[in-house]
């Protein structure tokens, strides 16, 4: 199952049986709005605190995923999830409601693919039949914890990114209809000394490049094996940096579409989102909503999702630490693409 230094290639690829995606009002006004299961018209969602609103997003996404999978909570063997909040309280509290055995993970905005990779490893190794991966974020909870409360009205530089309000959950199983997970590459910590938390795209770009290169090296695949390689949360600053680094390192994308979830979820030119999206939910809802639907429709056959995470905290930033970053890559493919066993093509 381990191929190369850090890639799991699944002899019997796990199946993404079903997903659930829930988003907030800004995401509902973006270009991918029709691909989400539920759009909330406001940020409060009838809750007394932002944190409870974020928890509700995840609870709804997990419920929708279970409904789409046509299984009950009792049939879940494990739930793997995390978020941006201290002690990952959104997932921990939602897991209390879900009632499944729980593995909490933290990868900041890379949590979507980290949780999906772990869920796939559990299913692929035979340690569980149905495993759910989930994550969430909320613009107002992230602003309050990492920056300034929204009510403060502080101005942000154009390099800053806009935290996505939403949640995504996926049910991974041994068998069933749906896209399959052929491989997952676990990222390494990359830190080029950037200390500005309002420039996360530049900080995270090297991690995305490292994981893409590591994935291609471990699997023996060329970039053209994939119809799309999609990074998570590099936005308008970090994505061009990653493209340039890959070109300089001899990994040109060629005919492969190289895109970024942070630029796909919003209309960056017309919505007030600075450089683009961020947050755990960004790559989760783009992947579990938009991209999987394109795979299921036959428009895409093979996609590599490379979710990036900035692993700083308010405390580390205040103490002058640089920003360590990580990126986890998961290969998702249609079932009819001669990919059983995940072998390199």
C-alpha positions in Angstrom: 0.0 0.0 0.0 2.9 2.4 0.7 4.5 3.4 -2.6 7.6 5.6 -2.6 8.2 7.6 0.5 4.8 9.0 1.5 2.0 7.9 -0.8 -0.6 5.3 -0.1 -1.8 3.6 -3.2 -4.9 1.5 -2.6 -5.0 -2.0 -4.2 -8.8 -1.9 -3.9 -9.7 1.8 -4.1 -12.2 3.1 -1.5 -15.3 4.6 -2.9 -16.8 8.0 -2.1 -20.3 6.7 -1.7 -22.0 10.1 -1.0 -21.2 13.6 0.2 -23.0 16.6 1.8 -22.2 20.2 1.3 -23.6 23.2 3.1 -22.5 26.9 2.6 -23.2 30.4 3.7 -24.6 33.4 1.8 -21.4 34.6 0.1 -20.7 31.1 -1.2 -24.3 31.0 -2.4 -23.7 34.0 -4.5 -20.5 32.6 -6.1 -20.2 30.7 -9.4 -20.5 27.2 -7.8 -23.7 27.9 -5.9 -25.8 25.3 -7.8 -23.4 22.5 -6.8 -24.0 22.7 -3.1 -26.7 20.8 -1.3 -27.8 23.6 1.1 -27.2 27.4 1.1 -27.9 29.5 4.1 -29.2 33.0 3.5 -27.4 34.5 6.5 -24.3 33.8 8.7 -26.3 33.4 12.0 -28.4 30.5 10.8 -30.7 31.0 13.8 -27.9 30.3 16.3 -26.9 32.5 19.3 -23.1 32.3 18.6 -20.9 32.0 15.5 -19.4 28.8 16.9 -22.8 27.2 17.1 -23.5 28.3 13.6 -20.4 26.6 12.4 -21.2 23.4 14.3 -24.7 23.5 12.7 -23.1 23.6 9.2 -21.2 20.4 9.9 -24.1 18.6 11.5 -26.2 19.4 8.4 -23.5 18.3 6.0 -23.1 15.0 7.8 -26.8 14.4 7.9 -27.1 15.1 4.1 -24.1 12.7 3.4 -25.7 9.9 5.4 -29.1 10.5 3.6 -27.3 10.4 0.2 -25.5 7.2 1.2 -28.7 5.6 2.4 -27.1 4.5 5.7 -27.7 5.4 9.3 -25.4 6.8 11.9 -25.1 3.4 13.6 -23.6 2.0 10.4 -20.6 4.4 10.5 -17.5 2.8 11.9 -15.5 6.0 12.3 -15.8 9.7 11.8 -12.6 11.6 11.0 -12.7 15.4 11.1 -11.2 18.7 12.2 -11.5 22.5 11.8 -9.8 25.8 12.7 -11.2 26.3 16.1 -9.2 25.8 19.3 -9.5 22.1 20.3 -11.4 21.6 17.0 -14.6 22.1 18.9 -16.8 22.3 15.8 -16.0 18.7 14.9 -15.7 17.4 18.4 -19.1 18.7 19.3 -20.7 17.6 16.0 -19.2 14.2 16.6 -21.0 14.1 19.9 -24.2 14.4 18.0 -23.2 12.0 15.3 -22.3 9.3 17.8 -19.7 7.5 15.7 -16.2 6.6 17.0 -14.2 9.8 16.4 -10.7 10.7 15.3 -10.0 14.4 15.5 -7.4 15.8 13.1 -5.9 19.2 12.5 -4.3 20.4 9.3 -5.8 23.9 9.2 -7.2 24.4 5.6 -5.7 21.1 4.5 -8.0 19.2 6.9 -10.4 18.3 4.1 -7.9 16.1 2.3 -6.1 15.0 5.5 -9.4 13.6 6.9 -10.3 12.0 3.5 -6.8 10.4 3.3 -7.2 8.9 6.8 -10.7 7.7 6.1 -9.5 6.1 2.9 -6.6 4.4 4.7 -9.1 2.9 7.3 -11.4 1.6 4.6 -8.6 0.5 2.3 -6.9 -1.5 5.0 -10.1 -3.2 6.0 -10.3 -1.5 9.4 -13.7 -0.1 8.7 -16.5 -0.5 6.2 -18.1 3.0 6.3 -16.0 6.0 7.4 -17.0 9.6 7.2 -14.6 12.5 6.6 -15.7 16.0 7.5 -14.6 19.5 8.1 -16.1 23.0 8.3 -15.3 26.7 8.8 -17.2 30.0 9.3 -16.0 33.4 8.3 -16.9 35.0 11.6 -15.4 32.4 13.9 -12.1 32.4 12.0 -12.0 36.2 12.0 -12.7 36.3 15.8 -10.0 33.8 16.6 -7.3 34.6 14.2 -7.7 38.3 13.4 -10.3 40.7 14.6 -14.1 40.3 15.2 -16.1 41.3 12.2 -17.7 44.1 14.2 -14.3 45.7 14.6 -14.3 46.6 10.9 -10.5 46.4 10.4 -9.2 46.8 6.9 -7.3 44.0 5.3 -4.6 44.1 2.6 -5.3 42.7 -0.8 -3.2 39.6 -0.1 -5.6 38.6 2.7 -8.1 35.8 2.0 -11.8 35.4 2.9 -12.7 32.4 5.1 -15.4 30.2 3.5 -18.5 29.6 5.5 -19.5 26.0 4.9 -19.0 22.4 5.7 -18.3 19.3 3.6 -18.7 15.6 4.6 -18.0 12.4 2.6 -18.9 8.8 3.3 -16.2 6.5 2.2 -16.9 2.8 1.8 -15.4 -0.4 0.5 -17.9 -0.8 -2.3 -20.6 1.2 -4.1 -21.2 3.7 -6.8 -19.3 6.9 -7.0 -15.8 8.2 -7.6 -12.9 6.2 -6.1 -9.7 7.2 -4.2 -6.7 5.7 -5.8 -3.9 7.3 -3.9 -3.1 9.8 -1.1 0.1 11.6 -0.5 0.9 13.0 3.0 2.5 16.4 3.0 5.7 17.5 4.8 6.0 20.8 6.8 7.4 23.5 4.6 8.5 26.9 6.1 10.2 29.5 4.0 10.2 32.1 6.8 7.1 34.1 5.9 5.6 35.7 9.0 2.6 37.6 7.6 -0.7 35.9 8.4 -2.3 38.1 5.8 -0.3 36.5 3.1 -1.0 32.8 3.6 -1.1 32.1 -0.2 2.6 32.8 -0.5 3.4 30.9 2.7 1.5 27.8 1.5 2.6 27.6 -2.1 5.9 25.7 -1.4 4.0 23.1 0.5 1.6 22.5 -2.4 4.5 22.3 -4.9 6.3 19.8 -2.6 3.3 17.5 -2.3 2.6 17.6 -6.0 6.1 16.7 -6.8 6.2 14.0 -4.1 3.0 12.5 -5.4 4.2 12.4 -9.0 7.5 10.9 -8.0 6.0 8.2 -5.7 3.3 7.1 -8.2 5.4 7.5 -11.4 2.6 9.6 -12.9 2.9 12.6 -15.1 0.8 15.7 -14.5 -1.1 14.8 -17.7 -2.4 11.7 -16.0 -4.9 14.1 -14.3 -7.6 16.1 -16.1 -7.2 18.7 -13.3 -4.8 19.3 -10.4 -6.5 21.6 -7.9 -4.8 23.3 -5.0 -6.6 24.4 -2.0 -6.6 28.0 -0.7 -3.6 29.5 -2.5 -5.8 32.2 -4.0 -4.6 34.9 -6.4 -1.2 35.4 -4.7 -0.1 31.9 -3.9 -1.4 30.0 -7.0 0.8 31.9 -9.5 3.7 31.4 -7.2 3.1 27.6 -7.2 2.7 27.6 -11.0 6.1 29.4 -11.4 7.8 27.1 -8.9 6.5 23.9 -10.6 7.7 25.3 -14.0 11.1 26.2 -12.6 11.4 22.7 -11.0 10.7 21.0 -14.3 7.1 20.0 -13.6 5.0 22.0 -16.2 1.3 21.4 -16.1 1.1 21.2 -19.9 -2.4 20.2 -20.9 -3.5 19.6 -17.3 -5.8 22.2 -15.9 -4.1 23.7 -12.8 -6.7 25.5 -10.7 -7.3 26.5 -7.1 -10.3 26.1 -4.9 -9.9 29.6 -3.4 -10.3 31.1 -6.9 -13.2 28.8 -8.0 -15.6 29.3 -5.1 -16.0 33.0 -5.4 -16.2 35.6 -8.3 -13.0 37.2 -7.1 -13.4 40.2 -9.4 -16.9 41.1 -8.2 -17.2 39.7 -4.6 -15.4 41.4 -1.8 -13.1 38.5 -0.9 -9.7 40.0 -1.2 -7.3 37.4 -2.8 -9.9 34.6 -2.7 -11.2 32.0 -0.4 -9.6 30.1 2.5 -10.7 28.0 5.5 -11.2 24.3 6.0 -14.5 24.4 4.1 -13.0 25.9 1.0 -11.5 22.8 -0.6 -14.1 20.6 1.1 -17.2 22.1 -0.5 -15.5 22.7 -3.9 -14.3 19.0 -4.0 -17.4 17.3 -2.5 -19.8 19.5 -4.4 -18.5 20.9 -7.7 -15.6 18.6 -8.6 -17.3 15.3 -7.7 -20.3 16.2 -9.7 -18.1 16.9 -12.7 -16.5 13.4 -12.2 -19.9 11.7 -11.9 -21.2 13.5 -15.0 -18.2 12.2 -17.0 -16.7 15.7 -17.6 -13.7 14.8 -15.5 -12.1 11.4 -15.1 -9.1 12.0 -12.8 -8.5 14.8 -10.4 -5.7 15.4 -7.8 -6.8 17.6 -4.9 -3.9 19.2 -3.0 -5.4 21.0 0.0 -3.0 23.4 1.8 -2.9 24.4 5.4 -1.2 27.3 7.3 -0.4 25.9 10.7 0.2 29.1 12.6 -1.8 30.3 15.6 -2.5 33.7 17.1 0.1 33.0 19.8 2.8 31.9 17.4 2.3 34.9 15.2 2.4 37.3 18.2 5.7 35.7 19.3 7.2 36.4 15.9 7.3 32.8 14.6 7.3 32.1 10.9 4.4 30.1 9.4 4.8 26.4 8.9 2.6 25.0 6.1 1.5 21.6 4.9 -0.4 20.1 1.9 -2.1 16.7 1.5 -2.9 15.3 -1.9 -5.7 12.9 -2.7 -6.3 11.3 -6.2 -10.0 10.9 -7.0 -11.1 9.2 -10.1 -14.1 7.8 -11.9 -14.6 4.1 -11.5 -14.4 3.4 -15.2 -11.0 4.8 -16.0 -8.8 1.6 -15.8 -7.6 2.6 -12.4 -8.3 -0.4 -10.2 -5.3 -0.9 -8.0 -4.2 2.7 -8.5 -1.2 1.8 -10.7 0.7 4.5 -12.4 -0.2 5.0 -16.0 
